[in-house]
Amino acid sequence: MPDGSSAAGLKFQRLVEIMARLRAPGGCPWDREQTFDSIRKYTLEETYEVLDAIDRRDWEDLREELGDFILQAVFYAQMAADEKLFEIGDALDAINQKLIRRHPHVFADETAETGSDVKKRWDEIKAEERKRKPATPQGLLDTVPRALPALVEAQQITSRAAGVGFDWNNADQVLAKLEEELVEFEGARQTASQDQLEDELGDLLFVIVNLARFVKVDPEQALRRTSAKFRQRFAHIERRLAQQGRQVSGTSIEELEALWQEAKQT
């Protein structure tokens, strides 16, 4: 009887075979029509569904969502194989080699006492890898994918810039910048065009991402947490009104605010 890792390997191979069959002549018309570009949106959706299951601590749902998430990688790899670019095994080789190479404290004779030590060495090895690649004119921020969700992109490019010294000295300076941007936004709100207003609002969000970096908070997760909190409190309002045979629409803002404060207490 195969052990756990062997059984998982067999099941992964089965998934690869199923995907190949779906993409093969006579397979599924929808799967055969898909391209790298067409399934990108599904990859993003599946990523957020994984995060949602984690937030809800729904482990049964997470098990299913991880399967959907893994399918995305297999789907991309099968399309690459169809175009004779690479196969799933090549992608697995790449990540296996990378993990071994970037963990010399586990697979070689180096030592690392803390997570910070590991992160520092990881970044050093990553920089060494970039130097060994064929030289191409590329700026520091060019390696950050532009298709990332906006918060994640802002998080990554500000971290890269900070890594070479282009940064504030402390969180207080970021807060001062936030106040400055709020003043500019208020001015734009009174007189500017919609494009300028969008620019100023973007500046505000960008500074907030920097503030999150300084206080070591993931802005994406912070916003998701607040959205979940809003959902819960709004649902409380709906339940309380439903008990009275009423709905949110048609209820005064004063009463809604009172119920909101009640939701905060409960």
N, C-alpha and C positions, 0 to 999 in steps of 0.2 A: 504494500500500500504506500503511495507516495507521501512524503512528509508535506508540511504546510507550504513550504516554498516551492516544492516540485508541483504540488497541486495547483498553486496559483499560476505557475508558469504554463501549465497545460491549459488552464482556463483563459489565460491571456492569449495563448496561441489560437485557441478556439475563436476568440473575439476577432483576431486578425484574419482568420479564415472566413468568418462570417462577413466581415467588411469587404474582403476581396470578392466574395461571391455576389454581394449586393452591387458591386461596381462592375462586375464582369458582364460581357454580352449575355443577354437573356436574364440579367439580374433585375434590380429595382429601377424603374425609369427615373424616379425622383433622385435616388442616390447617384445614378449615372450622370444626371444633369448638373450636379453640384460642382462648384469650383472653389478654389482657395478663398476667393472674395465672397462668394455667396454664403458660406457657412460661418464667416467671421462673427456675424451677429449672434449665431447660436452659441458660439464659444463664449461670448461675453455673458449671455443669458445663463448658461450652465455654471459659469464662474460665480455669478451672484446667487444662484440657487444653492450652491455649495455653502457660500458664506451665510446665507439665510438659515440653512439647516443647523449650522454651527451655532449661530446666535440663539436659535430656539432650543439648542441642546437636544434636537430630535435625531437620535443616532440611527434609527431605522431609516428615516428619510435621508440622512447623510450617506448611508450605505448606498442607497439607490442613486443619489445625486453624484456621488463619486464615480459610479459606473458610467453615468452620462458624460461626466467630465473626461474620463479616460477615453471614452469613445471618440471625443473630439480629436485627441492626439492620433488615434488609430486612423481616423478618417483622413486627416491631413497627410499622414504617412502613406496611406494607400493611394491618394491622388498623386503624391510625389512619385511613388513606384510606377503608377500608370504612365507618367511622363518620363520615366527612366532617370529621375533625379537622384533619389536615394530610397532606401527601404526602412521599415520600422526598426530593424535590427541595427542599422547605422545610427539611428537616433538614440537607441538604448546604449550602444557602445559609447557614444559621445557623452551621455550623462554619467555612465559608470566611470569612465576615465576622468571626467571632470571632478566627480566627488572624491575619488581617490587622490587626485592631484592636489585638490584644495583642502584636504584633511591630512597633511603630513604628520600631525600630532597623533593620528590614529594609524595610518598606513605606512609611516616612515619613522624616523628617529627624532623628530622634533617634539617639543612639549608645549602645552597650552593649559594654563591653570584656570582661566576664566573665559566666559563668553566673549568678553571684550578682546582678549588675546586672540581668540579664534577669528573674530570679525576683522581685526587688524591684519592678520596673516592672510585671510581670504582675499581682502582688497589688494594686498601686495602681490599675491599670486595672479590675481585677475589682471593687474596692471602689467605684470611680466608677460602674460599671455597676449595682451594687446600689442606689446612691442614686437613680439615674434611674428605677428601677422603681416602680410604684404603691405608695404607702406601705401596708404591712400590719403589724399588730403581730407582730413576729417577734424571737425571741431569737437570740443569736449562734450557738447550736448547732442551731437549728431547720432550718438548711439542710443539715445533714449527714444523709443518708438513713439511716433506722433499719433498713432492710433489708440494709445492708452486712454482710459477714462481721464477726464480733465484733472480731477483731484490727484490721481496717481501720477500723471505726467508732471504736474506742478511740483509734487513731492520729490520726484526723482531729479528733475533738472535743478531745483534749488539745493538739493543735497550734493549734486555734482559740483555746482558752483561754490558751495560752502567748502567742499573738500580741497579747493585750491585757494582758499582764503578770501573769496568774494562773498562776504557775509557781515551781518551785524555782530557786535561783541556780546550782546546779551538780550534777553527777552524784553527788558525795559525799552531798549531802542526799537524793537519791533512794535511794541505797543504804541510808542510815540509815532512811528510811521503809520500805524493803523489809524490813529487820530487824524493825522495829516490827510490820509486818503478819504476818511469820512467827510472832512471839510470839502475836499475836492468833489466828492460824489454829491454832496448837498448842493454845491454850486452848479454842477452839471444838471441836477434834477430840476433846477429852476430855469436854466437857459439853454442847455445843450440839446443837440439832435439825439435821436435814438441811438445812432452809432457811437457817439461820444459817451452817452450814458452807459452803454454796454462796456465800453473801454474802462470807464471809471469803476463800474461794478466788478469787472474782471480784476482790476488792480486791488480792490478790497479783498476779494477771495484769495488772490495770490499772497497777500500779506498774511492773511489768516493761516494759510498753509505753512508759511514760514514760522509763524507763532507756534503752530502745532509741532513743528520740528524741534523748536527750542525747548518745549516742555515735554518732548518725547511722547506725544500722543499721535496716533494714526488718524488723520482727519477723515478719511473714508469711514473708518469704524466708528469714530465719534459721531459723524453725521447719521450713520445707520442706527446707532444707539438712540439718538434723539428722535429720529423718525419712528422707531419702535415705541418710544415713550409717548409720542404724539398720538400714534394709533391707539394705544391703550387708553389714554385719557379721553380721546374723542369717542371711543367705543363706550366708555362709562357714561358720557353725556347722552349718547343715543339710547343706552339701556334705561337710564333714569327717566328720560322723556317718554320712552315706549311704555313704561309702567303707568304713565298718566294718559296713554293713548295719544301722544303727541309726537311731532317730528322736529328735527333741528330747524328746518326751514319754517319760518313763521314765529320762531321763538326770539324774544328780544336779546340783543347782545349782552345786556346786563344779566339776564338770567343764565345765558350760556356761560358767561364769565364766572358766575357763582358756582355753576356745576363743574366748571373746569378746576376751580380752586378746591372743590370737594373731591374731585378725582385726584388731585395732587396729594391731598391728605390721606386718601385711602390707598 
